[in-house]
Amino acid sequence: MISMREAAYRFDDAVFERSVQVIRRCGAVELIEGFARDVRGPGGRPRSGRRFTVMAVLVVALSIVRVGRTPSIAEILRMIGTLTPAQLVEVGMDPDSALPQGGDEGVEPGEGDQALKASSSARHGGGGYAAFHGWLTRMLEPLDPGADLQAKRVTNGEHRRQLASRSEEAQQASETAERRLLDVVNALVAGSVDQQCPGQL
């Protein structure tokens, strides 16, 4: 039997609302979703199971940082599960399909991604860690300059050989992804500044 575990903390209203304000103002959600649409193209199979949003991910990640913790994928998923119905609506998620309080079953607060992934395999509708990780990876892949490289640790020399062996098409794709990433990062930084021209009235 899978037991429920509460998250170790909750976001207070001030932290959450401040994060919502910053993410809405910066426009990063629209950038990420737009890049994903451009890469994916028209059509495709509709998403099934729990529907997460980029807004939820960014707001929760920023809130985690603001309370002095580390926003891993596992922690973001866990903390989405602590949001109230009203907060879920604010980040574009359906409260009726949200995670139970605590973020996931059978995982102690502070446990890593592997434990959360293992416990999530028993979740209904494929809405646990594996589904969340897969969806988020697909959404952020257009921002990854190294998406064509092997996802494993290599020596510096091997890394240089991989870069040198890229085709012209792969190199252009990497440069495009890097520009997208910089656009998103710059938007997030700009959105976090309350008064961008303090010398002006």
Disulfide bonds with the S-S distance in Angstrom:
none
